[in-house]
Amino acid sequence: MLSRFFRELSYNLSRKKNRRYPRSSNGGPHVSHQYVNYTRPPRQASGSARQSGRTQRTQHPFTLDGQTLVSVAFIMAAGFIFFTNCSFGGGDEDEDIEVTSSLITQEVISIEDMTENFLDVDYDGISSVVSLAINSHKPMDLALGIWHVETLNGTDLADIEELIKSGVETEEYSVYRDMYSQFIFDLVYFAVGDYREYEYGELDGDDTAVILIDPNGTSVVEVVNMGNGKVIKADWREGTGYTVQVQLDGGAVIAYGYLDEIPSHIKAGVSVAAGEWLGMMSDLAGSVEGESADMPISVYIQAFVGYEDGWVPINIAPFMERIESNKMDVRWVSN
């Protein structure tokens, strides 16, 4: 819970910074104001802040009445309990969370053997759901949890929108909220470097993987890490070729395949920043390492979220489209 809070806070602060200081294409990626939004309501101010402060100091000299003393005591007690739990491990709930996190970090995903995909829903219009959450000052992950459950239940869109606006949270919503929170606040940069041409492709039999194709067949299109995280595996895999699996800070894992090679700086256990270069698009995806396949030069992208003791593939394409205007300039890699 605390991890999600701080990641959401970081998400909001980064958007606020980008809104104040947008960058042009010559000085780095330009952040479209369309995606500079908040998931928490801004504080409402009345009048000048300086004037309000002066008025408050004039009208309310520093005194400690009984109610204030009780509030201070309550805050101190809450702080003592919090730091005690952090220092000594807390109760059983903290231990379960720690074990779950450990399992997610250590397990290597098998792309060929996945949990049944119960996240297989129609994501058309998901951008409007996220926008509604932002405009209603509701957490994006909660809105997605509500939308997902009610979509599976066949609820009308109008009723779903009212539920999102109300911010109601149930145990069932929380299950899906936790899954979406594993990546929704972590995606920063689009997976293809700036100034490069690309097209969307399709992969037969897989509706959740994203295929981006180099229309010029040049093998100089850079693949960029979309969010801060850690490399959990980087090797050759039959079907996806040279593949790098990055676990985002939120817990989700994104696999980048069809790379021309594994860069020397990309190794298991290494932290990678959002926007960091992972390799180039290629057509290497044969049964033998380094073997080309009958396919265009492209990159394979697949996302997985942890659920119970397994992993579930999720359609990341609609969420990538939201950050498609935010690209990292990595032309120096091939120039």
N, C-alpha and C positions, 0 to 999 in steps of 0.2 A: 504493500500500500504506500509506504513512504517512498519507495523507489519510483513508483508511478507518479507521485506528487511532484518530486523533484525533477523528473524528466519532463513533465507537463509544464512546470515552471520554467525550465530551461528553454523549452519550445516557445513559450510565450515571449520570454525575454529576447530570444534570437530574432523573432519576428518583429519585435518592437525596435531592435537595433537596426534591422534591415530597412524598416520603414523610414527611420530617420536618416540613414546613410545609404541609399541605393547606389549601386555601382553600375557603370556602363560596361558594355562588352569589351571596351579597350582596357578597363581596369579590373576586370574580373566578371563573374556572373552577375547579371542583373536580376534582382528579385522582383518579380511582378507583384504589384500591390494587390492583385487578385488573391494572392496566397499569403499576404501579410495580415493575419487575423489573430484573434484571441479566443481562448476557450473559457476565460473567466471574465465576468463583467468588470468594466473599469470603475474605479472609485468615483462617485459623484461629488463634485466640489461645488460649494456655494460661495461665490465671491472670491476675493483675492486670498490666496493662501497666507500671504504675509499679514494681511489685515485680520484674517481669522485668528492667526496665532497671537497677534497683539491683543485682540479683543479677549481671547481666552485668558491670556496672562493677566489682563487687567481685571476681569470679572471673577476669575477663579484662582485666587492665590493658593499656593501649595499647602494643603492640609490633608490629614489622614483621618477620615471619619471611620465609623465602624464598618460600613459596607466596603470601603476601600481596603481595609485591613483583611477582611474575609477574602476578597478577590485576590490580594497578594498572596495570602496563605495558600489558597487553592492552586494558584499558578506554580508556586514553589513546590508544592506536593506533587503536582503532575510532572514537573520537570525531574524531581527526584525519582519517581517511578520509571519515567522514560529512560533516564541514564542508567538506572539500576538494571533494567531489562537488557539494554544494549551491552552492558559490561558483563553480566553474568548469564546471558543466554535466554532469559525470560522463561516463559512456560512452554508447553508442548506445541502451541501454535507456531512460535518462532522456530522451533526445531524442525517442524514439518516444512516450513518455507525454505529453510536453509538446505534441507536434503533435496527438495525439488529443484532448487537452483543448481545444486551440485550435479544432479543427474542430467539436466539440460546442457550444462557446460561440457561434461565429459563424453556424452554420447555422440557418436558420429552417425550422421543420417545416411540411411540406405535409400537412395532415390527409387530403387526398384521395388522395395517392400514397404509400403506406407499403410498407415491406418486408414480405414474406410473414410472417404471424404464427405463428412456430413456438413462441410462448409460450402458444398456445391449449390449455390443459389445464383440467381440472376443479379449481377452487379450493375446493370444498366441504371443510371441515375443515382449511383452511390455518391457522386460528387455533390448532388443537391442535398443529400442527407447530411454530409459533413458541413456544408455551407449553412444549413438550417441550425445545426448545433452551434456553430460559431456565432451566427446572428442572434441566437437565443441565449448566448452565454452559457452553454451547457458543455460538459466535457465531450470531446469527439468520440472517445472510446465507449462511453456510456451510450451515446446516440447510436453508434454502430451496433452495440449489443441489443438495444431495444429494436432497432430496425431488423436485425437478423432474426431474432426470436419471433417477432410479429409477422415477418415475411413468411417464415416457415409455417406459422399458424394461419396464414391466409387473410390476415387483417388488412382492411382497406388502407391505402396510403394516407388518406386524410386523417384517419384515427391514429396511425403511426406517428404522423407529424405532431399531433396533439400530445401524445405520450412523450415525445422527445422534448417538446417545449416545457412540459411539466417537470422533467428531470426525475421522474419516478424510477426507483431502482429496486429490483427484486433479485432473489437468489438466482433465478434462471437468466436474467439479464446479465448478472455479474459474471457468469461463466463465459459468455461470449465477450463481454467487456474486457475480461482479463486477456483473452486471446488477441483482440484487436490492439490492446495496449502494448503488446509485445513489439509492434512496429510503427503504429500510427504517428507517434511523436518523434520517431528516429529518422524517418526518410527526409533527407536534405537535398541531395543532388540527383539529377537524372543519371541513368546508367551509361549514357554515351557522352563523350566529351563535346565541348562547344566547338562550333565551326565545322562539324562533321555531318555529312548526310546519312540518313538512315530511313528505313521503312519497317513497318510492322509485318511480321510473317506469322505463319501458323505451324503448329506441330501436330501431326495426325495422332489422334487418340489421347491428346492431353490438352484439356481446356484451361488448365491453370498455369502452364508455363508461358513465358513471354519470349518471343523470338524477334530480335531486332536485326535487320539485314542491311549490309552495305550494298547499296544499289550499283556502285561503281566497281565492286570487286577488287578494291585496292589493297586490302589487308593493312590499312593504316588508320583504322577507326578505333580509338581508345575506348576501353571499358573502364568505367569509374565506379568505385564503391559508393553506395547510396547513403550509408549512415555509419556513424561511429560504432565500432565493435571490435571483435577479435577473430582472427583466423582460427578455425577449428580443424580444417583439413584442406590440403592443397596437393592434388595429385592427378594422375590420369585415370579416367573412368570410362569404361566402354559405354558408348551411347552419347556421352556429353564431352568426351575428350578431356583436355586439360581443364580442370574444374577447381574453383576456389570457393570454399564454404565459409561465410562470415556470419558470426553470431552477433546480432545487434545488441546494444546495451539493454534493450527491453526484453531480450530473450529469443526473439524470432531468428531464424537462420535463413540466409539468402545464398543460393548457389549460383555462381556465374560459370557457365560452361562454354565450350567451343572456343576457348582461348588459344592463341598461337603458341603460348608457352606459359610456364609458371615463372614470374619474375623472381630474381634472386632474393629480393627483400620480402617476399611473401612466403611465410612459413607458419606452420601450426603453432599457436600460442602467441603470435605477434599481433599487437594492437594496430588497427588500421583506422584512419580518420575518414570522415565523410569527404568525398571528393578525391580520395587517393586512387592513383592508377593501379589497376589490377592486371592489365594485359591488353592485347589487341584482338579484334574479331578475327576469326579464321574459319576454315572448313575442315578442321581436324576433329573427327569424331568417329573414326573407324574402330575396328575390333582390336587393332594392335596399336600400341603407343606411337604417336606421330603420324598415323595413317590418315589420309584424307578420306572424306566421305562424299557421296553424291548429293551435295547440298550447296547452297550459296554461302558466301562468307558472311558470318553472322555471329551473334552471341545468344546463348541460352540462359534465361533467368528464371529461377524457381524459388518460391518462398514457402517456408514451413513454420507453423506455430506449434508450440508444445501444448499437449492436451493429455492430462493424466500421465500415463507412463510412455506415451508415444508421440509421434509427430503427425501433423495433418497438413497437406498442401493447401495453400490458399491462393486465390487469384489476385495477384499483386498488380495487374495491369491498370485497373481503375485508379489505384493509389499512385502509381507511377505517373499517370497522366496529370495528376495535380501538381507534380513538381517538374513537369516537362520543360517549362520555361527557365528553370534554374539549373544551369549547366556549368561545369567546371572547365576552365580553359586549360587543357593539358597538351597543347600542340607541340610543346618542347620535347615531348616523349619521342616523337618520330621525326622531328625536324632536326 
